[in-house]
Amino acid sequence: MSIDLAPSHKTGLPLASPLIAGGGAFGFADEYASLVDFSRLGAFVTNPLTLRPRTPARGTRVVPFPGGVLVHTGLPNPGLSAALRDYERKWARLGCPVIVHLAADTVSDLINCVEKLERVDSVAGIEIGFRDDEPLTNAEALLRAAAQTARQPVIAGLPHARAAAFARMAEKAGAQALTVTAPPRGTLWHEGNWVTGRLYGPAFLPRALALVRELKTQTALPIIGAGGVHSRADMDAMLEAGATAVQIDSVVWVEPKTLTTDETDFNG
């Protein structure tokens, strides 16, 4: 199966499979190199990266609950320059296209990041993530700056609660594709404290499918479905809903080899 996530872009973003390793679940690929055959995937999305290093969130970071898990990380990362120094050569040998996920607060920081990536041949695309409370005008300025500066196709990661509005904005701002969606947020009472974070797990598949179906009626951009995909049947449902490709995340925390075992092979 041949797929292009950016058919109107000068470089395109061809995938050999619709299955994508989602950002935030597989680290920077190095962590899962002995467990996952990335050459069998359509693409790999890095953990979120920022211009400057970020330290992990304090306190409880992972709280399981029936149907999923709440994760609060604070987006820790070594900063883009350090990540490129440590992983660029490994990405070049990964066997599938690499998409760098950027989390930027300002246009100047984002342009700085995009310019650094312009010189990196092993990076085939850029995914831009937004805060849940990101003003739409700010998000449009960030996306437009990235799309106008980047050599690679730019993918917009849509906040869960405002996916439709962000999708329309992203198409206007020059994004080549959409990721639906950033995991929703929630809060749990855990060991005497409230813990707030992103929600992962199969319980969120129905909501993700509904969003993909909704957005398919509102945009012509390729849609990358995400959220709650834990089996080949889940992936097929995403594609049937209108997704061009599908990101997987929390399934790798449960059983990373599920991606390459015959019984549960996502690629059939």
N, C-alpha and C positions, 0 to 999 in steps of 0.2 A: 504494500500500500504506500503510495507516494502522496504526501500532504505538503502544502505550502501555507505557512501561517502569515506570510506577507507577500501575497501574489502581485501587489501593485508597487512593491518596493524595489529599488534598483538591484539589491543583492538577493532579495527573497529570504525566506527562512524555511527551507525544505526539511521535512521530517520523514524518516523511514517507517515510523510507527506513530500512531496517535497517542501513545502512552508517554507521559512526561513526569520526571521526578520533580515534585513540587518544592518550591523554595521553603526553607525553614525546617524541612524534614530530613534531608540527606546531608546536612552540613555543607562542606565544600567539596564533597565527593570522596575525599581521602578517607573519611571515617567509615565508609561503606564499601571501599574498593575490594575487600576480600569477601564480601557477602553478596554484592549485586553486580551483575554483568551489565554495565551501562551501555554496551554496544547493542543490546536488545531493546533499548528505549529510544523513543523519538528525540528526546532532549533532556537536559539536566538543568534545573534552575538552582542557583546558589542560595545559601542563607542570605538574608538581607545584609547589605553592606552600606556603610556611610563613609563620608570623606574622612572623618576622624575616628579613632578607636572609641568603642563604647564598652563599658563594663556591664556585667550581668546585673539583673534586678536583685534586690535583697529579699530575704524572707523565702517563704514557700513558693516554689516555681511550678510544681506539678501536682494536680489534685485529680485523681480518677473519680468517675461517677458512672452509674449505669448507662451504657450506651456511648461513653466517650471519656475524654480527659480534658481538663482545663490546664492550659500552659501559660505561664507568665515569665518571660525571659528578659525583657528590657532591650531586646535586639542586640545582644553582645556580639561584637565583631572586632577584628584587628585593625579596621580601617582599610580602604580600598587599596592603597599603595602596598601595604604589607601583605594583603591577600594576593595581589598579583605577583608579588615577589615569591610567595610560598607556593602558589597553586597554578600559576599560568602554564608552566610546562606540563603539569599533570593533567590539566584540562585538555591540552592539545593531544594527549594520548588516550583520552577517555573513551573514544569510539562513538560519540554522539555529539550533536551541537550543544554548546554551553550558553545559557542565558543568565546574565548577571542581574540579580535583583537589587535595585538601588532604593534606599529609603532616604530621601533628602528633604530638608525643611525649607531651604531657600533656593532660588533660581541660581545664584552664583555657585553654591555648593554642588548643585546638580550638574551644571555646565562643566565645572571642574572635573567631576567624576566621569562624565561622558567623554570629555576630551582625553582623559587618561585611557579610557577603553577604546578610543578610536585607533590607537596604535597596537591593539592586542588582537592578533589574527585568530586566536583560539576562542574568542567570544563572538557568537553568531547573532546575539540579540540582547536587548536590555528590557527588563521588566521594572516598571516604576510602581512602588507601593505608596499608599497614602494613609494617613491617620483617619480614624473613623469620623473625627470632627473637622477634617480638613475643609475649609471654605472652598466652594466650587470654583470661585475666581482664582484662588491660589493654585488649586490643582490644575486648572487650565493653563496658567502661566508656566507651571513646572513642565507639563507635558509638551506644550508648544516649544519651549526652550530645548527640551531633550530631542524632540523630533527634528527640529531645525539644525541641531548641532551634531547628532549622532550619525556615524557611518552605518551602524546596524539598525535594523527595524526596532521600533519601540512598542512595547506591550504595556497596556494600562491595567493595573490590578485594581479592581473595583471594590470600594467599601461595601460591606454586606447590606447595610440598611439603606443605602442610596445608590444601588447599582444602576438603576435605569437612568437617573439624572447624570451620573458619571459616564455612562456609556455614550450618551448623546454628546456630552462635552468632549470626550476622548476622540470620537470620530472627527469632530470639528477641529480639534487641536492637532491632529496629524498622527494619532496612534495607528499602528498597523493591525493590532489585534487586542482582544480583551481577555483578561483572566477573571472568571467568575467563580468564586469571589474570595476576598480575604476572609478568613474564618470569622464568624460572629463572636462577639464578646459576651461574657457572662460572669457571675459572681457566685462563689460558694463559701459556706461557713466551714472552716477547717481548723481544728485544734485551737479553738478560741479566737480565731481571727477571720476576717473577711478576706478572701483572695479573689482578685479580678484578673481575667486573662482571656486568651483565645480558646475557643471550644473546637475540639477535634473529635472525630469518630463517626461511625456509621449512622448514628442517630440524625445526622444533619444532611444525609443524602436527599430526602424528600424536598427540603427547602432549596438545596442547590439545584435540583432538577427543575423545580418551579421557576427559579430565576433564569436558568438557561432558556427555558421555553419562552418566558416573557421577553427576554432580551433579543431572542431570535426574530421577534416581530418588530423590533425597534431599531436595529442596526444591520448594516451589510458587512460589518467587520467580522473576521473569523473569531469565534468564541472558544476559549479554553475552559472547559468545565472543571470545577474543583469542589471538594467537600464531601466527605463520607464515602468515598470510593474505596471499597475493600475487596472487590472481586471482579472477575471478568464480566459477570452479569451487570454489576454496577457501572462499569465502564461502557458497556453496550447501551445501557439506559441513557447515559450522558450523551452518547453519539446520536441516539434516536431522538433525544430532546432537542438536538440542533448544534451540539458542540462539534467543532472541527477536531479538537484534541482534548485530552483529559489529563489533569494533574492528579497524582496520588500523593498522600502525605502520611497520615497516622498508621496506615497499614504496615509501613516499613518498621514501625516501632513494635508492632505485635509479632511479626514474622517476616524479616527482610527477605528470606529466601522464597517467599510466596511469589516473587516476581519471576523466578526462574525454575520453579518446580513444575513438572509436567501436569500435576493434578490441578494447579491453580494458575497456570501460566496466563497472564493477562493478554499475551500476544497470540494465544490460541495454538 
